[in-house]
Amino acid sequence: MRLKRILTMSDADKMIAILKQKTEEAWKEESPYMLSYAGPEFTDAGIDYRAALGTEKLKDFVDRTGADAGYQLVRHPTQRAKLGLIPVGKSFKFEDLNEDAGVTTQGGGTEPRRGTLLLAFLETLSRLPREDQDEIVIPTRVLVKLARKQ
C-alpha cells in the first residue's frame, strides 16, 4: 500500500496568502492594511509566525516576499512603527497628523494642540479588532499625559 503524500502550505505560504488577502480587502477602501494587524491574524489562523520567521522581522519578510505576492510596504513619514501594505503598483501617502497639529508659541516654536496625541492614539485603537479592543486596559494617567501639551 502506497501512502499518499498530502501537500500542505507552509506557514510562510499561509502568511503570504493572508497578507495578500487582507491587503486586497483593505485596498477596496483605498486604505493600507496595517502591518500591526498581521500578528493577531496569523495567530487566529493557527500560525506561530515568530517561529516561522525565526530571526527575520515581519517587516523584512514583507519586503522580501511582497513583490512576488502582489503587495508592497508603505511607511509613515514620521512614525516609524506605522507600516501598511498596499497592492503592488498602487501609491498611498499617510496623513501626517503632526503637519497641522501644532500651534505657534511665543518663542516661535510649535507645540502639539491639546489632545492631538490622545485623539491620534484613540484613532489607532479604533482600528483594532473588537476582541483586541476589549482586552486593552489603559491607566488614566497615560490618557491624561497624552491629553496634555508636551
Summary of the structure (lengths in Angstrom):
residues: 150
radius of gyration: 19.6
end to end distance: 73.1
largest distance: 86.0
contacts: 341
relative contact order: 0.12
helix: 46%
strand: 12%
